[in-house]
Amino acid sequence: MAFNLKKVLKALLLSTNQPLSVKDIQAAFTRFHDQASQFASVTEEEPAAPAAAVAPAGEATPPPESPAPAAEPTTEPTPAVEGGASAPAPATEVAEVAIEEGPQDPELYTDVPSLITATQIREAMDQIAAELKTGDDGILLIEGNNGYRIVTNPRFARWVRILRQEPPPVKLSQSAIETLAVIAYRQPVTRGEIETIRGVSAEAGINKLLERELIYVVGRADSPGRPIQYGTTDQFLEFVGVKSIDELPASDVLSSRQIDEWLKSSESAHRPNDADMGLPDDQLPLETESAPTPEAPAEPTAEAPAARGEPAESTEPPAPPAP
């Protein structure tokens, strides 16, 4: 009967509540072969029972030798084994223990491959996941950032909360979701950068995300004031159902490089002009020239009426009438 990898993997998944990675599975198979080689070496070194001495035909059997006198007991202590460990058990006792743990099911312990590739493990895990999903027994196999794990179906979440006496989960507000999105795509990011991108204060959203353990403090930025930088946690990956940050959907609006350029330009922002708004210079000027301050009307001069075609009035006094 051929070795059944799928059954072994399913048993390993059910035996632990921690994620099981590909490296953990390969390490388990390595230990299996190490134990098998140790068992084989112990079996070969087991001493055989001594045969009784038989005298040749026609010869008298020699009389048994008198037993040697027993050695006098000494008071010297027996030297301890180096390192403080107890003396090893006899080979027969070790063999008995190894035989009890020997192969019992050919489907599980016979013809075990010495090398299990990651591709074989993933294919077997995919088959187990498909069987559990098709069976609709309330459990599913998911792959997280730390490995594979068997979980309960989300349809039974209410029963699980009732058993554990846990309150229902609280949904994140729109403000917290927007803050979480900025941190996920821009991490590590500071609070000032978040507020620059969103245009509003991010203090409440950051505190809520820290409380839910969806983000954590990564460090401090190399900028004036050394502001705190934030990043997402492993719980965030489970929250959104991805294995790594690289699996997040790409933004179809702006790339990270464009956002970097925008953040730099926003720090030294200038007032937009017609060219920035895509308007011709002769239409809708954004900066209107200040109108000149009206001056007091000038006193009429002698030249003003002449300019309008009217006779100029003489400034000399009129001559007296003739007698």
Secondary structure as a PSIPRED ss2 file (coil, helix, strand):
# PSIPRED VFORMAT (PSIPRED V4.0)

   1 M C   1.000  0.000  0.000
   2 A C   1.000  0.000  0.000
   3 F C   1.000  0.000  0.000
   4 N C   1.000  0.000  0.000
   5 L H   0.000  1.000  0.000
   6 K H   0.000  1.000  0.000
   7 K H   0.000  1.000  0.000
   8 V H   0.000  1.000  0.000
   9 L H   0.000  1.000  0.000
  10 K H   0.000  1.000  0.000
  11 A H   0.000  1.000  0.000
  12 L H   0.000  1.000  0.000
  13 L H   0.000  1.000  0.000
  14 L H   0.000  1.000  0.000
  15 S C   1.000  0.000  0.000
  16 T C   1.000  0.000  0.000
  17 N C   1.000  0.000  0.000
  18 Q C   1.000  0.000  0.000
  19 P C   1.000  0.000  0.000
  20 L E   0.000  0.000  1.000
  21 S C   1.000  0.000  0.000
  22 V H   0.000  1.000  0.000
  23 K H   0.000  1.000  0.000
  24 D H   0.000  1.000  0.000
  25 I H   0.000  1.000  0.000
  26 Q H   0.000  1.000  0.000
  27 A H   0.000  1.000  0.000
  28 A H   0.000  1.000  0.000
  29 F H   0.000  1.000  0.000
  30 T H   0.000  1.000  0.000
  31 R H   0.000  1.000  0.000
  32 F H   0.000  1.000  0.000
  33 H H   0.000  1.000  0.000
  34 D H   0.000  1.000  0.000
  35 Q H   0.000  1.000  0.000
  36 A H   0.000  1.000  0.000
  37 S H   0.000  1.000  0.000
  38 Q H   0.000  1.000  0.000
  39 F H   0.000  1.000  0.000
  40 A H   0.000  1.000  0.000
  41 S H   0.000  1.000  0.000
  42 V H   0.000  1.000  0.000
  43 T H   0.000  1.000  0.000
  44 E H   0.000  1.000  0.000
  45 E C   1.000  0.000  0.000
  46 E C   1.000  0.000  0.000
  47 P C   1.000  0.000  0.000
  48 A C   1.000  0.000  0.000
  49 A C   1.000  0.000  0.000
  50 P C   1.000  0.000  0.000
  51 A C   1.000  0.000  0.000
  52 A C   1.000  0.000  0.000
  53 A C   1.000  0.000  0.000
  54 V C   1.000  0.000  0.000
  55 A C   1.000  0.000  0.000
  56 P C   1.000  0.000  0.000
  57 A C   1.000  0.000  0.000
  58 G C   1.000  0.000  0.000
  59 E C   1.000  0.000  0.000
  60 A C   1.000  0.000  0.000
  61 T C   1.000  0.000  0.000
  62 P C   1.000  0.000  0.000
  63 P C   1.000  0.000  0.000
  64 P C   1.000  0.000  0.000
  65 E C   1.000  0.000  0.000
  66 S C   1.000  0.000  0.000
  67 P C   1.000  0.000  0.000
  68 A C   1.000  0.000  0.000
  69 P C   1.000  0.000  0.000
  70 A C   1.000  0.000  0.000
  71 A C   1.000  0.000  0.000
  72 E C   1.000  0.000  0.000
  73 P C   1.000  0.000  0.000
  74 T C   1.000  0.000  0.000
  75 T C   1.000  0.000  0.000
  76 E C   1.000  0.000  0.000
  77 P C   1.000  0.000  0.000
  78 T C   1.000  0.000  0.000
  79 P C   1.000  0.000  0.000
  80 A C   1.000  0.000  0.000
  81 V C   1.000  0.000  0.000
  82 E H   0.000  1.000  0.000
  83 G H   0.000  1.000  0.000
  84 G H   0.000  1.000  0.000
  85 A C   1.000  0.000  0.000
  86 S C   1.000  0.000  0.000
  87 A C   1.000  0.000  0.000
  88 P C   1.000  0.000  0.000
  89 A C   1.000  0.000  0.000
  90 P C   1.000  0.000  0.000
  91 A H   0.000  1.000  0.000
  92 T H   0.000  1.000  0.000
  93 E H   0.000  1.000  0.000
  94 V H   0.000  1.000  0.000
  95 A H   0.000  1.000  0.000
  96 E H   0.000  1.000  0.000
  97 V H   0.000  1.000  0.000
  98 A H   0.000  1.000  0.000
  99 I H   0.000  1.000  0.000
 100 E H   0.000  1.000  0.000
 101 E C   1.000  0.000  0.000
 102 G C   1.000  0.000  0.000
 103 P C   1.000  0.000  0.000
 104 Q C   1.000  0.000  0.000
 105 D C   1.000  0.000  0.000
 106 P H   0.000  1.000  0.000
 107 E H   0.000  1.000  0.000
 108 L H   0.000  1.000  0.000
 109 Y H   0.000  1.000  0.000
 110 T C   1.000  0.000  0.000
 111 D C   1.000  0.000  0.000
 112 V C   1.000  0.000  0.000
 113 P C   1.000  0.000  0.000
 114 S C   1.000  0.000  0.000
 115 L C   1.000  0.000  0.000
 116 I C   1.000  0.000  0.000
 117 T C   1.000  0.000  0.000
 118 A H   0.000  1.000  0.000
 119 T H   0.000  1.000  0.000
 120 Q H   0.000  1.000  0.000
 121 I H   0.000  1.000  0.000
 122 R H   0.000  1.000  0.000
 123 E H   0.000  1.000  0.000
 124 A H   0.000  1.000  0.000
 125 M H   0.000  1.000  0.000
 126 D H   0.000  1.000  0.000
 127 Q H   0.000  1.000  0.000
 128 I H   0.000  1.000  0.000
 129 A H   0.000  1.000  0.000
 130 A H   0.000  1.000  0.000
 131 E H   0.000  1.000  0.000
 132 L H   0.000  1.000  0.000
 133 K H   0.000  1.000  0.000
 134 T H   0.000  1.000  0.000
 135 G H   0.000  1.000  0.000
 136 D C   1.000  0.000  0.000
 137 D C   1.000  0.000  0.000
 138 G C   1.000  0.000  0.000
 139 I E   0.000  0.000  1.000
 140 L E   0.000  0.000  1.000
 141 L E   0.000  0.000  1.000
 142 I E   0.000  0.000  1.000
 143 E E   0.000  0.000  1.000
 144 G C   1.000  0.000  0.000
 145 N C   1.000  0.000  0.000
 146 N C   1.000  0.000  0.000
 147 G C   1.000  0.000  0.000
 148 Y E   0.000  0.000  1.000
 149 R E   0.000  0.000  1.000
 150 I E   0.000  0.000  1.000
 151 V E   0.000  0.000  1.000
 152 T E   0.000  0.000  1.000
 153 N C   1.000  0.000  0.000
 154 P H   0.000  1.000  0.000
 155 R H   0.000  1.000  0.000
 156 F H   0.000  1.000  0.000
 157 A H   0.000  1.000  0.000
 158 R H   0.000  1.000  0.000
 159 W H   0.000  1.000  0.000
 160 V H   0.000  1.000  0.000
 161 R H   0.000  1.000  0.000
 162 I H   0.000  1.000  0.000
 163 L H   0.000  1.000  0.000
 164 R H   0.000  1.000  0.000
 165 Q C   1.000  0.000  0.000
 166 E C   1.000  0.000  0.000
 167 P C   1.000  0.000  0.000
 168 P C   1.000  0.000  0.000
 169 P C   1.000  0.000  0.000
 170 V C   1.000  0.000  0.000
 171 K C   1.000  0.000  0.000
 172 L C   1.000  0.000  0.000
 173 S C   1.000  0.000  0.000
 174 Q H   0.000  1.000  0.000
 175 S H   0.000  1.000  0.000
 176 A H   0.000  1.000  0.000
 177 I H   0.000  1.000  0.000
 178 E H   0.000  1.000  0.000
 179 T H   0.000  1.000  0.000
 180 L H   0.000  1.000  0.000
 181 A H   0.000  1.000  0.000
 182 V H   0.000  1.000  0.000
 183 I H   0.000  1.000  0.000
 184 A H   0.000  1.000  0.000
 185 Y H   0.000  1.000  0.000
 186 R H   0.000  1.000  0.000
 187 Q C   1.000  0.000  0.000
 188 P C   1.000  0.000  0.000
 189 V E   0.000  0.000  1.000
 190 T E   0.000  0.000  1.000
 191 R H   0.000  1.000  0.000
 192 G H   0.000  1.000  0.000
 193 E H   0.000  1.000  0.000
 194 I H   0.000  1.000  0.000
 195 E H   0.000  1.000  0.000
 196 T H   0.000  1.000  0.000
 197 I H   0.000  1.000  0.000
 198 R H   0.000  1.000  0.000
 199 G C   1.000  0.000  0.000
 200 V C   1.000  0.000  0.000
 201 S C   1.000  0.000  0.000
 202 A C   1.000  0.000  0.000
 203 E H   0.000  1.000  0.000
 204 A H   0.000  1.000  0.000
 205 G H   0.000  1.000  0.000
 206 I H   0.000  1.000  0.000
 207 N H   0.000  1.000  0.000
 208 K H   0.000  1.000  0.000
 209 L H   0.000  1.000  0.000
 210 L H   0.000  1.000  0.000
 211 E H   0.000  1.000  0.000
 212 R C   1.000  0.000  0.000
 213 E C   1.000  0.000  0.000
 214 L C   1.000  0.000  0.000
 215 I E   0.000  0.000  1.000
 216 Y E   0.000  0.000  1.000
 217 V E   0.000  0.000  1.000
 218 V E   0.000  0.000  1.000
 219 G E   0.000  0.000  1.000
 220 R E   0.000  0.000  1.000
 221 A C   1.000  0.000  0.000
 222 D C   1.000  0.000  0.000
 223 S C   1.000  0.000  0.000
 224 P C   1.000  0.000  0.000
 225 G C   1.000  0.000  0.000
 226 R C   1.000  0.000  0.000
 227 P C   1.000  0.000  0.000
 228 I E   0.000  0.000  1.000
 229 Q E   0.000  0.000  1.000
 230 Y E   0.000  0.000  1.000
 231 G E   0.000  0.000  1.000
 232 T E   0.000  0.000  1.000
 233 T C   1.000  0.000  0.000
 234 D H   0.000  1.000  0.000
 235 Q H   0.000  1.000  0.000
 236 F H   0.000  1.000  0.000
 237 L H   0.000  1.000  0.000
 238 E H   0.000  1.000  0.000
 239 F H   0.000  1.000  0.000
 240 V H   0.000  1.000  0.000
 241 G C   1.000  0.000  0.000
 242 V C   1.000  0.000  0.000
 243 K C   1.000  0.000  0.000
 244 S C   1.000  0.000  0.000
 245 I H   0.000  1.000  0.000
 246 D H   0.000  1.000  0.000
 247 E H   0.000  1.000  0.000
 248 L C   1.000  0.000  0.000
 249 P C   1.000  0.000  0.000
 250 A C   1.000  0.000  0.000
 251 S C   1.000  0.000  0.000
 252 D C   1.000  0.000  0.000
 253 V C   1.000  0.000  0.000
 254 L C   1.000  0.000  0.000
 255 S C   1.000  0.000  0.000
 256 S H   0.000  1.000  0.000
 257 R H   0.000  1.000  0.000
 258 Q H   0.000  1.000  0.000
 259 I H   0.000  1.000  0.000
 260 D H   0.000  1.000  0.000
 261 E H   0.000  1.000  0.000
 262 W H   0.000  1.000  0.000
 263 L H   0.000  1.000  0.000
 264 K H   0.000  1.000  0.000
 265 S H   0.000  1.000  0.000
 266 S H   0.000  1.000  0.000
 267 E H   0.000  1.000  0.000
 268 S C   1.000  0.000  0.000
 269 A C   1.000  0.000  0.000
 270 H C   1.000  0.000  0.000
 271 R C   1.000  0.000  0.000
 272 P C   1.000  0.000  0.000
 273 N C   1.000  0.000  0.000
 274 D C   1.000  0.000  0.000
 275 A C   1.000  0.000  0.000
 276 D C   1.000  0.000  0.000
 277 M C   1.000  0.000  0.000
 278 G C   1.000  0.000  0.000
 279 L C   1.000  0.000  0.000
 280 P C   1.000  0.000  0.000
 281 D C   1.000  0.000  0.000
 282 D C   1.000  0.000  0.000
 283 Q C   1.000  0.000  0.000
 284 L C   1.000  0.000  0.000
 285 P C   1.000  0.000  0.000
 286 L C   1.000  0.000  0.000
 287 E C   1.000  0.000  0.000
 288 T C   1.000  0.000  0.000
 289 E C   1.000  0.000  0.000
 290 S C   1.000  0.000  0.000
 291 A C   1.000  0.000  0.000
 292 P C   1.000  0.000  0.000
 293 T C   1.000  0.000  0.000
 294 P C   1.000  0.000  0.000
 295 E C   1.000  0.000  0.000
 296 A C   1.000  0.000  0.000
 297 P C   1.000  0.000  0.000
 298 A C   1.000  0.000  0.000
 299 E C   1.000  0.000  0.000
 300 P C   1.000  0.000  0.000
 301 T C   1.000  0.000  0.000
 302 A C   1.000  0.000  0.000
 303 E H   0.000  1.000  0.000
 304 A H   0.000  1.000  0.000
 305 P H   0.000  1.000  0.000
 306 A H   0.000  1.000  0.000
 307 A H   0.000  1.000  0.000
 308 R C   1.000  0.000  0.000
 309 G C   1.000  0.000  0.000
 310 E C   1.000  0.000  0.000
 311 P C   1.000  0.000  0.000
 312 A C   1.000  0.000  0.000
 313 E C   1.000  0.000  0.000
 314 S C   1.000  0.000  0.000
 315 T C   1.000  0.000  0.000
 316 E C   1.000  0.000  0.000
 317 P C   1.000  0.000  0.000
 318 P C   1.000  0.000  0.000
 319 A C   1.000  0.000  0.000
 320 P C   1.000  0.000  0.000
 321 P C   1.000  0.000  0.000
 322 A C   1.000  0.000  0.000
 323 P C   1.000  0.000  0.000
